[in-house]
Amino acid sequence: MKLLDHFFGSASIADKPCRSALGRKRILDAKGQADGNGWSRPVHGWVLALFLAGAAFILVACGGSSGGSANPGPEDLNPDPDSVLDPTPDPVPDPAPDPAPDPPPGFVAADGTVSGLSGGGRLLLRVNDNEDDLVRLDKDGPFTFNVPESSAYSVAIHSDPAERTCAIREGDESGDAASGSLAIQCFGPKLMLSAATANQKVILGWSAPSQTGTSVLCAGQTAGRFDAAGGCVGQMLDVDLAGATRFEHLDLENDQTWFYQIRQQIDLGGGERYVITSNEVFVSPRVAWNRVPGVTPFNDTGIVRWSDGTRFVAGSVSAYPGQDADHGRDRDAPVPLLGPMSLGHAGFDFTKIAGNSLDAEPGTALSAGPNGWSCLRDNVTGLLWEVRPEAGTDPLRDRDHRYTWYHEESSARGEPGTAATCGNSLLGCNTEAYVQRVNALGLCGYTDWRLPSISELTSLVHFDRFQPALDAEVFPDVGLGRPHWSETPSAARPDWAWHLNLQSGLGVQAAKGNPEFVRLVRGGTPPSEMGTSDPDSTRPAGQCQLNQTPTAPRSAFILEDDTIPVGYACQPETGLLWRRCPLGEAWTGTGCTTGNAFRQNWSGMLTQANAFAEGGWNDWRLPNVKELLAIVEYTCLNPAVDTRVFPEVPDGRAVTASPRADNAAQIWIAELGTRGTDSEGIGYAFVVREDETLCPPQD
């Protein structure tokens, strides 16, 4: 099987041997025959190929320098253990503190003392609401700060340390030059409030108070929960904060914003009282609480850079119009849509979920405990994802554990595995056993976890990043890019299934007996339920596996009806209107005129698509790599699409608008049918457009 090298402009790069992303592997065609000598050779490039075995579906890019290793293979990514420096250098003594400078004219030095900072962190104080000259404290003990010589002053906490909540002793918040010493006490762990929403209710959770005292939980529909006297502005909720860490605020009206905050008064005796408050959260109950309403439930690629054919540039390129970076949510919504409680970049939007199923603050650390970060909610797709904890911290969900692909009820069930690859946490380290154990534990409060489809896994890929092709801030367990199993079996071989290579973001088929990593998911439509309205008897026979659940069937599209003109297909999942025939071919009423597809280099296909006008529309464009993957029917070969929707798939390479993250001189392409005879750098294209009236995205 030929692994395609590059696809860019009209340049000609000689075929180069490439190393498989799986390492040194034997590469087989659809009949299980070895290609050439039967082995891929050690190489000077990096194969990034997504293929249905044979020539059914190849999503490509490889190539590189002919001398040396331009891109390291998996074995090159591990440093020589003898070259690793000692991580514990000799301690350096703390320098003597600098003497406090003299106060400026008109000011005097006031005294204070702080306790409870020994756990680390920095406390900032604000005097007379002056944010330009904050008092910085980073250790326990006495300190001084400047106050007006002849007038009163006020002091307030500007920001707490990351892990503690600090308070000024009651009565010390204001004074004058003659006042006594100011006292500040810090308490830990930090008092944190989190919230999740559902239909007509808000679910609140908080960390257990570290000190005994009188606590109140206040709710209201305006910001600012407490008055000057410490009274609740709004509604004081009837809950014992010392005896519970969860409360459901019921019978609310959907889509109305509510603000919540906790106030706790701590009495240390001897007249020393402190008042601490949690963070203030604001949320709106809604029916579809688990995704951003009004947003297409389909993640964009994350590509925000343009290619000029050889390198990445900061703006559009006239010779390459309509690239991936010119379109999509990654351009229109570069920051998370849900604001400061979210993580993500370039259109991705995730919220940390604690083990108790509540939303967690962005700074919450990974932990197996009920208040620690264990899961991620994708606010675009609505899917909830497992996040694996640090190695050695959880005997079952250790991020370094690997599993074979196994499904007892599958016609080709796979390999049950041994206990060795998952730290003896299971009798057999396989995907089904792991799913069952996680559901028995109720991870993040749910018992319907499952293995994701290859399409669901691909939704996480950030195609503007490489090694890993995920946002490592959002997915700290991904390393440099670990291959993860999907639920999707191979259509070519019953003993293979699809996994995602997260170095590059490509789906690859592998033997089910290979131990690989796993990331579970819940929500959405489980693969076993997809296509249930699309009976097998109506699916195209031939190269399709009718015993497998379809991934992009006829029922996933709206074809000709009262609103969709003939020759076009609406895909509600993506909100895209597809032209059913490739550029250059016309709709005949039952199919496409064959053999007339335009075939040009990338610049030519971008230009052709950008200038194309049909049906009264002139906003057609090339699809990006995720959009093209969304029409792939993984249960079919030659072609790997449902031919009831796309009746004509030319030989050769279908072009996308997406350049590769690690090489601006290459793009993502797909070989949906047979490989064809095009010369290097030439391909054909399907085109798409958005139309919220004709083809609104599903909600």
C-alpha positions in Angstrom: 0.0 0.0 0.0 1.4 3.4 -1.0 1.6 5.9 1.8 1.1 9.4 0.3 4.0 11.8 0.9 2.8 15.4 0.6 0.1 17.4 -1.1 0.9 21.0 -1.7 1.0 23.4 -4.6 2.6 22.0 -7.7 5.9 21.2 -6.0 7.3 17.7 -6.6 8.8 15.9 -3.6 10.2 12.5 -4.4 8.6 9.6 -2.5 10.5 9.0 0.7 10.3 5.9 3.0 8.4 6.7 6.1 8.1 5.3 9.6 4.6 4.2 10.7 3.1 6.2 13.5 2.8 2.9 15.2 6.6 2.3 15.0 8.2 -0.4 12.8 5.1 -2.2 11.7 4.2 -4.6 9.0 1.8 -2.8 6.6 -0.9 -4.9 5.1 -3.5 -4.3 2.3 -7.2 -5.1 2.5 -6.4 -8.8 1.7 -3.8 -9.0 4.5 -0.9 -9.1 2.0 2.4 -7.3 2.8 3.3 -4.5 0.5 6.7 -4.6 -1.2 9.2 -6.3 1.1 6.5 -6.5 3.8 8.0 -4.0 6.2 8.1 -0.2 6.4 11.7 0.8 6.4 13.4 3.0 9.1 12.9 6.4 7.8 13.7 10.1 7.5 10.1 11.2 7.9 7.0 10.7 9.9 4.0 8.8 8.6 0.7 10.3 9.7 -1.9 8.2 7.9 -5.5 7.5 8.6 -6.6 4.6 6.5 -9.2 2.0 6.1 -7.0 -0.9 5.1 -6.6 -1.3 1.4 -7.3 2.0 -0.3 -10.6 2.7 1.3 -9.7 5.7 3.3 -6.3 7.4 3.8 -5.9 10.7 5.5 -2.4 11.6 4.9 0.8 13.5 5.4 4.3 12.4 5.7 7.7 13.3 4.2 10.8 15.1 5.5 14.5 15.6 5.1 16.4 12.9 3.2 19.2 13.1 5.7 18.9 12.4 9.4 15.6 12.2 11.4 13.6 15.3 10.7 10.9 14.3 13.1 11.7 11.9 15.9 10.0 8.5 16.1 8.5 7.2 19.4 11.8 5.7 20.5 13.6 9.1 19.9 11.3 10.8 22.4 12.7 9.1 25.5 15.8 10.8 26.9 18.9 8.9 27.8 18.5 8.1 31.5 22.2 8.8 32.1 21.8 12.3 30.7 19.0 13.3 33.1 20.1 15.9 35.6 19.6 15.4 39.3 16.2 17.1 40.0 17.2 17.9 43.6 20.0 20.5 43.5 21.7 21.6 46.7 19.6 24.0 48.8 20.3 27.7 48.6 19.9 29.7 51.8 17.2 32.4 51.8 18.8 35.8 51.4 18.4 38.3 54.2 15.3 40.4 53.8 15.8 44.0 52.5 15.0 46.7 55.1 11.7 48.3 54.7 12.0 51.7 52.8 11.0 54.9 54.6 7.4 55.9 54.0 6.9 58.8 51.5 6.0 62.3 52.8 2.6 62.4 54.4 2.6 58.7 55.2 3.6 56.6 58.2 4.3 52.9 58.6 1.6 50.8 60.2 2.3 47.3 61.7 0.6 44.0 60.9 1.1 40.3 61.3 0.0 37.4 59.1 -0.4 33.8 60.1 -1.3 30.7 58.1 0.7 31.4 55.0 3.2 28.6 55.8 1.5 26.4 53.2 2.9 28.7 50.5 1.4 31.3 48.1 1.1 35.0 48.0 -1.4 37.3 49.7 -2.1 40.8 48.2 -3.6 43.6 50.4 -5.2 46.7 49.0 -5.0 50.0 51.1 -7.6 52.6 50.5 -8.7 50.7 47.3 -5.4 51.6 45.7 -4.7 48.8 43.2 -1.5 50.4 41.9 0.4 49.9 45.1 -0.5 46.5 46.6 1.0 45.1 49.7 2.6 41.7 48.9 3.0 39.1 51.6 4.4 35.6 51.1 5.4 34.3 54.5 4.1 34.4 58.1 5.2 37.0 60.5 5.2 40.8 61.0 5.1 43.3 58.2 4.6 47.0 57.6 2.5 49.0 55.2 2.1 52.7 54.5 -1.0 54.6 55.6 -1.9 58.3 55.5 -0.4 60.3 58.4 -3.4 62.4 59.2 -6.5 60.6 57.9 -8.3 57.2 58.2 -7.5 54.3 56.0 -9.1 51.0 55.0 -7.5 47.6 54.3 -9.0 44.8 52.2 -7.9 41.4 50.9 -7.1 42.0 47.2 -6.3 38.3 46.3 -5.8 35.1 48.3 -3.1 32.5 47.9 -4.1 29.7 45.5 -4.8 27.1 48.2 -6.0 29.2 51.2 -8.6 31.8 52.2 -7.4 34.8 54.2 -9.3 37.3 56.4 -8.5 40.4 58.3 -9.4 40.3 62.0 -12.8 41.8 62.6 -12.4 45.5 63.5 -9.0 45.8 61.8 -10.4 46.6 58.4 -10.1 50.3 59.0 -8.1 52.6 61.2 -5.7 55.6 61.4 -2.1 56.2 62.2 -2.7 55.6 65.9 -4.4 52.2 65.4 -2.9 49.1 66.8 -1.4 46.2 64.8 -3.4 44.7 62.0 -3.9 40.9 62.2 -4.5 38.6 59.2 -5.2 34.9 59.5 -5.2 32.5 56.5 -7.2 29.2 56.6 -6.9 26.1 54.4 -8.0 24.4 52.4 -9.5 27.2 50.4 -13.3 27.7 50.8 -14.5 27.0 47.2 -18.0 27.0 45.9 -19.0 25.4 42.5 -22.2 25.0 40.6 -23.8 23.0 37.9 -27.2 23.5 36.4 -30.1 21.4 35.2 -33.7 21.9 34.3 -35.2 24.5 36.8 -32.5 23.9 39.4 -28.9 24.7 40.4 -26.7 22.1 42.1 -24.2 23.6 44.5 -21.1 22.0 46.0 -18.4 23.3 48.3 -15.3 22.2 50.1 -15.8 21.2 53.8 -15.0 24.2 56.1 -11.6 23.9 57.7 -12.7 25.7 60.8 -15.9 25.6 62.9 -18.0 28.7 62.8 -21.3 30.2 61.7 -21.8 29.8 58.0 -24.5 31.0 55.6 -25.1 30.3 51.9 -26.6 33.3 50.2 -28.4 33.4 46.8 -29.7 36.3 44.7 -30.2 37.5 41.2 -27.7 40.4 41.4 -24.0 40.4 42.1 -22.8 41.2 45.7 -24.2 38.7 48.1 -23.5 40.4 51.5 -24.1 43.9 52.9 -21.7 45.9 55.1 -23.1 44.3 58.2 -22.6 40.8 56.8 -26.2 40.2 56.1 -27.4 38.2 53.1 -28.5 40.3 50.1 -31.2 38.2 48.6 -32.2 34.7 49.9 -30.4 32.8 52.6 -30.6 29.1 51.7 -31.6 26.7 54.5 -28.6 24.4 54.6 -26.2 23.1 57.3 -22.8 23.9 55.7 -20.9 22.1 58.4 -22.9 18.9 57.8 -23.2 18.8 54.0 -21.1 19.7 51.0 -24.0 19.7 48.4 -27.3 21.5 48.0 -29.9 21.6 45.2 -31.7 25.0 44.7 -35.0 23.9 43.2 -38.0 25.3 41.4 -36.1 28.0 39.5 -37.0 29.6 36.2 -34.7 28.5 33.3 -32.3 30.9 31.8 -32.4 33.4 34.7 -29.0 34.1 36.3 -28.4 33.3 40.0 -25.4 34.4 42.1 -24.2 32.3 45.1 -21.6 32.8 47.8 -20.7 31.4 51.2 -19.8 33.5 54.3 -18.3 31.9 57.4 -17.5 33.7 60.7 -14.7 32.0 62.7 -14.2 32.8 66.4 -10.6 31.9 67.6 -11.4 33.1 71.2 -10.1 36.1 73.1 -12.2 38.5 70.9 -10.4 37.3 67.7 -13.0 36.8 65.0 -12.5 36.5 61.3 -15.0 36.4 58.4 -14.1 34.4 55.2 -16.0 34.2 52.0 -16.0 31.8 49.1 -15.7 32.7 45.5 -19.0 34.0 44.1 -20.5 31.9 41.3 -23.2 32.7 38.9 -25.1 30.3 36.7 -28.4 30.0 34.8 -30.6 26.8 35.0 -31.4 25.4 31.6 -32.7 22.2 30.1 -29.5 21.5 28.0 -27.2 22.2 30.9 -24.3 20.2 29.5 -23.4 22.2 26.4 -23.4 25.8 25.1 -26.9 26.5 23.8 -27.2 27.9 20.2 -23.8 26.5 19.2 -23.3 23.8 16.6 -22.4 20.7 18.7 -19.3 20.0 16.5 -15.8 21.0 17.5 -13.7 23.0 15.0 -10.1 22.1 14.2 -8.4 24.8 16.2 -6.4 25.9 13.2 -5.8 29.6 13.4 -2.7 29.9 11.1 -2.5 30.4 7.4 0.0 28.7 5.1 1.7 30.4 2.1 2.8 27.1 0.7 6.0 26.8 2.6 5.6 28.4 6.0 2.9 29.7 8.4 1.9 33.3 8.2 -0.3 35.6 10.3 -3.0 36.4 7.8 -4.9 35.3 4.7 -2.9 34.4 1.5 -4.4 35.5 -1.8 -2.9 32.5 -3.7 -4.4 30.2 -1.1 -7.9 31.6 -0.4 -10.5 30.1 1.9 -8.1 28.2 4.1 -9.2 26.5 7.4 -8.2 29.6 9.4 -10.6 31.8 7.4 -13.6 30.0 8.8 -15.2 28.5 11.9 -15.6 28.9 15.6 -11.8 28.8 16.2 -11.7 32.2 14.4 -15.0 33.6 15.7 -14.8 32.4 19.4 -11.1 32.2 20.3 -11.8 32.2 24.0 -14.1 29.8 25.9 -17.8 30.6 25.5 -18.6 30.0 29.1 -16.1 32.5 30.5 -13.7 32.1 33.4 -15.1 28.7 34.5 -14.0 27.2 31.2 -10.7 26.0 29.7 -9.7 25.9 26.1 -8.5 27.9 23.1 -9.5 28.4 19.5 -13.1 27.5 19.8 -12.7 24.6 22.3 -14.5 25.0 25.5 -14.2 22.6 28.5 -15.2 22.7 32.2 -13.5 20.7 34.9 -15.8 18.3 36.7 -15.1 17.1 40.3 -15.6 13.6 41.5 -18.8 14.7 43.1 -20.2 15.6 39.6 -20.1 19.3 40.2 -18.3 22.0 38.2 -14.8 22.7 39.5 -12.8 25.9 39.4 -10.2 26.0 36.5 -7.4 25.8 39.1 -8.6 22.6 40.7 -5.9 19.9 40.7 -6.3 16.3 39.4 -7.3 14.1 42.3 -9.3 10.9 43.0 -11.2 12.5 45.8 -14.8 13.9 45.6 -13.6 17.5 45.3 -10.7 16.8 43.0 -10.7 17.1 39.2 -11.6 13.8 37.6 -13.6 14.6 34.4 -14.0 17.2 31.6 -17.2 18.4 30.1 -17.0 19.5 26.5 -19.3 22.5 26.5 -19.6 22.3 22.7 -20.5 18.6 22.1 -22.0 18.0 25.5 -19.8 14.9 26.0 -18.3 14.2 29.4 -14.7 12.8 29.3 -12.6 10.9 31.7 -9.2 12.5 32.7 -6.7 10.0 34.0 -4.9 10.9 37.3 -1.1 11.0 37.8 0.8 7.8 37.6 0.8 6.0 41.0 -2.1 7.9 42.5 -5.0 5.7 41.6 -4.6 1.9 41.3 -7.5 1.5 38.8 -7.3 4.7 36.6 -3.5 5.2 36.4 -2.8 7.1 33.2 0.0 4.7 32.3 -2.2 1.6 32.2 -2.9 0.0 28.8 -5.6 -2.3 27.6 -6.4 -4.7 24.8 -9.6 -4.1 22.7 -12.3 -6.5 23.9 -16.1 -6.7 23.5 -17.7 -10.0 24.6 -20.8 -9.5 22.4 -18.9 -8.6 19.3 -18.6 -11.1 16.4 -14.9 -10.5 16.6 -14.5 -10.0 20.4 -10.8 -9.2 20.5 -8.3 -10.2 23.2 -9.1 -10.3 26.9 -5.5 -9.4 27.9 -3.5 -10.1 31.0 -3.2 -8.3 34.3 0.3 -7.1 33.5 -0.4 -3.9 31.4 -2.7 -2.3 34.0 -0.8 -2.8 37.2 -2.8 -5.9 38.2 -5.9 -3.7 38.7 -7.9 -6.1 36.6 -7.7 -9.8 36.0 -7.6 -9.1 32.3 -6.5 -5.6 31.1 -9.1 -5.1 28.4 -11.4 -2.2 27.5 -14.6 -4.0 28.5 -13.3 -4.9 32.0 -12.1 -1.4 32.6 -15.5 0.2 31.5 -17.3 -2.2 33.9 -15.1 -1.3 36.8 -15.3 2.5 36.3 -19.1 2.3 36.0 -19.2 0.2 39.2 -17.3 3.0 41.0 -19.6 5.8 39.6 -16.9 8.1 38.3 -18.0 11.7 38.6 -21.4 10.5 39.7 -22.3 8.5 36.6 -22.5 4.8 35.7 -22.9 4.9 31.9 -19.3 5.4 30.9 -18.3 3.7 27.6 -15.5 3.5 25.0 -15.8 6.4 22.5 -16.2 6.1 18.8 -13.3 7.2 16.6 -15.4 10.2 15.6 -15.9 11.2 19.2 -12.2 10.9 19.9 -11.4 12.9 16.8 -13.6 15.7 18.1 -11.0 16.4 20.8 -8.1 16.9 18.4 -6.5 20.3 18.1 -5.2 20.2 14.6 -3.0 23.3 15.1 -0.9 21.4 17.7 1.5 18.4 17.4 3.0 16.0 19.9 0.5 16.1 21.4 -2.4 17.0 19.1 -4.5 17.9 22.2 -4.4 20.9 24.5 -2.0 19.6 27.2 -3.4 22.2 29.7 -6.9 20.7 29.2 -5.7 17.1 29.0 -2.6 16.8 31.2 -2.7 13.0 30.9 -2.0 13.0 27.2 1.8 13.2 27.3 3.5 13.6 23.9 0.5 11.8 22.3 -0.6 8.4 23.5 -2.6 6.2 21.1 -6.2 5.7 22.5 -8.6 2.9 21.7 -12.0 3.7 20.1 -15.1 1.6 20.0 -15.1 1.6 16.2 -14.1 -1.8 14.6 -12.3 -2.1 11.3 -14.4 -2.7 8.2 -11.4 -4.4 6.6 -10.3 -6.9 9.2 -12.3 -8.3 12.1 -9.2 -8.6 14.3 -8.5 -4.8 14.0 -10.1 -1.7 15.5 -9.5 2.0 15.2 -7.4 4.0 17.7 -6.4 7.6 17.7 -2.7 8.5 17.5 -2.6 11.7 19.6 0.8 12.7 18.4 -0.7 13.9 15.2 -4.5 13.4 15.8 -4.9 10.7 13.2 -7.1 7.6 13.5 -5.1 4.4 12.7 -6.2 0.7 12.6 -4.4 -1.7 14.9 -4.7 -5.3 16.0 -7.2 -5.6 18.9 -4.5 -7.5 20.9 -2.3 -4.5 21.1 -2.3 -2.9 24.6 -3.2 0.8 24.2 -4.5 3.7 26.3 -8.1 4.4 27.0 -10.2 7.6 27.7 -13.8 6.9 28.5 -16.8 9.1 27.6 -20.4 9.4 28.5 -23.4 11.3 27.0 -24.2 11.8 23.3 -25.5 8.9 21.3 -23.7 5.7 22.1 -22.3 4.0 18.9 -24.6 1.0 19.5 -27.6 3.3 19.1 -26.5 5.2 16.1 -28.2 4.5 12.8 -31.1 2.7 14.4 -33.5 4.5 12.1 -31.5 3.3 9.1 -32.2 -0.4 8.7 -29.4 -2.6 7.4 -31.5 -3.7 4.5 -31.4 -0.2 3.0 -27.7 0.3 3.3 -25.4 -0.2 0.3 -24.1 -3.7 0.2 -20.8 -4.7 -1.4 -17.9 -3.3 0.6 -20.0 -2.4 3.7 -20.1 -4.4 6.8 -23.8 -4.7 7.5 -23.2 -6.2 11.0 -21.5 -3.0 12.2 -23.3 0.1 13.3 -23.0 2.8 10.6 -21.2 6.1 11.5 -22.4 8.5 8.8 -25.5 6.8 7.4 -28.2 8.2 5.1 -30.3 9.0 8.2 -27.6 11.5 9.3 -28.4 13.7 6.3 -31.5 15.5 4.9 -31.7 15.1 1.2 -34.2 16.5 -1.3 -37.4 17.6 0.4 -39.5 20.8 0.7 -36.5 22.8 1.8 -33.3 21.1 0.5 -32.9 21.5 -3.3 -31.9 18.5 -5.4 -28.2 17.7 -5.5 -27.5 18.9 -2.0 -27.4 17.2 1.4 -27.9 18.9 4.8 -25.9 17.4 7.7 -27.5 18.7 11.0 -24.6 17.4 13.1 -22.3 20.0 11.6 -24.8 22.5 10.2 -23.3 22.1 6.8 -24.9 22.0 3.4 -22.9 19.6 1.2 -22.8 19.5 -2.6 -23.3 15.8 -3.3 -21.1 15.7 -6.4 -17.5 16.7 -6.5 -16.5 19.9 -8.2 -16.7 19.5 -12.0 -19.5 16.9 -11.9 -23.2 17.8 -12.1 -26.3 16.2 -10.5 -28.3 14.2 -13.0 -31.4 13.7 -10.9 -30.2 10.2 -9.6 -26.5 10.6 -9.5 -23.5 12.5 -10.8 -21.9 12.9 -14.2 -18.8 10.7 -13.8 -15.3 11.2 -14.9 -15.4 15.0 -15.0 -14.1 16.0 -11.5 -11.8 19.0 -11.4 -8.2 17.9 -10.3 -5.7 20.6 -9.4 -3.1 21.4 -6.8 -4.1 22.8 -3.4 -3.9 26.4 -4.5 -6.0 25.7 -7.5 -8.6 23.7 -5.6 -8.9 26.5 -2.9 -9.3 29.1 -5.6 -11.8 27.0 -7.5 -13.9 26.4 -4.4 -13.7 30.0 -3.3 -15.0 31.2 -6.7 -17.6 28.5 -7.2 -21.2 29.7 -7.5 -24.2 27.4 -7.7 -27.8 27.2 -6.5 -27.8 31.0 -6.0 -25.0 30.7 -3.5 -21.4 32.0 -3.9 -20.1 31.1 -0.4 -18.9 27.6 -1.1 -15.6 26.5 0.3 -13.4 23.4 0.9 -14.2 21.5 4.0 -11.7 21.4 6.9 -10.3 18.0 8.0 -12.9 17.4 10.7 -15.7 18.3 8.4 -14.5 15.8 5.8 -14.1 13.1 8.5 -17.7 13.7 9.5 -19.0 12.2 6.2 -16.7 9.1 6.4 -18.6 5.8 6.8 -16.2 3.7 8.8 -18.2 0.5 8.1 -17.6 0.8 4.3 -14.7 0.3 1.9 -14.1 1.6 -1.6 -15.7 4.1 -1.1 -15.7 4.9 2.6 -18.9 7.0 2.4 -22.6 6.1 2.1 -23.2 6.2 -1.6 -26.9 6.9 -1.1 -25.7 10.4 0.0 -22.5 10.8 -2.1 -23.1 8.6 -5.2 -19.8 9.4 -7.0 -16.4 9.3 -5.2 -13.5 9.7 -7.7 -10.3 7.8 -7.5 -7.5 9.7 -5.8 -7.3 12.3 -3.0 -10.1 14.5 -1.6 -8.6 17.8 -0.6 -9.3 19.7 2.7 -8.6 23.4 3.6 -6.4 22.3 6.6 -2.6 22.5 6.7 -0.6 20.3 9.0 0.5 21.7 12.3 4.0 20.5 12.0 4.7 21.3 8.4 3.2 24.3 6.5 4.1 22.7 3.2 1.7 19.8 3.7 -2.1 19.5 4.1 -4.6 16.9 5.2 -6.2 14.9 2.4 -8.4 11.8 2.3 -8.4 8.9 -0.1 -12.1 7.9 0.2 -12.1 5.5 -2.7 -9.4 3.8 -4.7 -6.0 5.4 -4.8 -6.1 6.6 -8.4 -3.2 7.7 -10.7 -3.0 11.4 -10.0 0.5 12.8 -9.9 1.9 14.2 -6.6 0.1 17.3 -5.4 -3.1 16.8 -7.4 -6.6 16.1 -6.0 -10.3 16.7 -6.3 -12.8 18.3 -3.8 -16.2 18.2 -2.3 -17.5 21.6 -1.2 -19.6 22.9 1.7 -21.3 26.0 2.9 -23.1 27.1 6.1 -26.8 28.0 5.9 -28.6 28.4 9.2 -32.0 28.8 7.5 -31.8 25.9 5.1 -29.6 23.6 7.3 -29.7 24.7 10.9 -27.4 22.8 13.3 -29.1 20.3 15.6 -29.6 21.5 19.1 
